Amino acid sequence: MVKKLNRWDFLEMKREGRQCVLVTAYDFPTASFAEQAGMDMILVGDSLGMVLLGYSSTVPVTMEECLILCRAVRRGAPDTWCIGDMPFMSYQVSAEQAVENAGRFIKDGDMDCVKLEGGVRMAGRIEAIRDAGILVMGHVGLTPQSSAALGGFKAQGRDAAGARAVIEDALAVEKAGAFSVMVEGVPREVTNFIAEKLRIPVYGTGAGHCDGQVQVVGDLLGLFESFTPKFAKKYADLAQVEIRAFQAYIDDVRHGRYPAEEHAYHVLKGEEEALKELFKEYA
């Protein structure tokens, strides 16, 4: 049995310069495959709304949807560090709301920690959750839940003023007691500075090299076709594999090739005559 990594392992990886690898997953089989491959962390991201449920953004995602999928992921990856992504309006209202919902991810979702978006403005929420004994991963830079306020899904920190804002957010996350922070959609120069400045691990997605990388499984496996972020790298094209498999199945059924003899069940030996008599009753 593989030993599940913990927060101290991730801190040691940062100190030793070893890269941490994270991927999103939202179901039992994907989580199981990720664990078998040796993934360091699995994020049950609110991207599930777009990749799995077909929403146009992450905003409609509910706590109930997240918790159902968190439990599925945990069943698939019992020995991998799993992160529950707090959905929009599950922590913004108050510190009390943030703590209660973070607790649900731990108790009901069987997650190891939670992730929430926001730096300076959410430092109080991070601190409150930390004080409740729950580990928090921060998320700064491009924060999809507040993309409307940011002017859309745009890279952040591309000028000095923007870079200062991202750096201040990352510092606030660390000061509030988060055990790590994810930086999204930020120039690599800014991310590199943040990773060197912070003592906690800094994980990037579309943010250059730092202490580790995060990718959305739909992008990585070629399962999400609505759009592909610039920073995503496709390692497979499973959407086309599935489409071809469905087409082959349709063709086999329509031309009588499926089901074939090897797919059929047969009457038990010695029951043939009894079956004929049964059919006569209904003739």
Buried (B, 14 or more C-beta within 10 A) or exposed (E): EEEBBEBEBBBEBBEEEEEBBBBBBBBBEBBBBBBEEEBBBBBBBBBBBBBBBEBEBBBBBBBEBBBBBBBBBBEBBBEBBBBBBBBBBBBBEEBEBBBBBBBBBBEBBBBBBBBBBBBBEBBBBBBBBBEBEBBBBBBBBBBBBBBEEBEEBEBBBBEEEBBEBBBEBBBBBBBBBBBBBBBBBBBBEBBBBBBEEBEBBBBBBBBBEBBBBBBBBBBBBBBBEEEBBEBBEBEEEBBEEEEEEEEEEEEEEEEEEEEEEEEEEEEEEEEEEEEEEEEEEEE
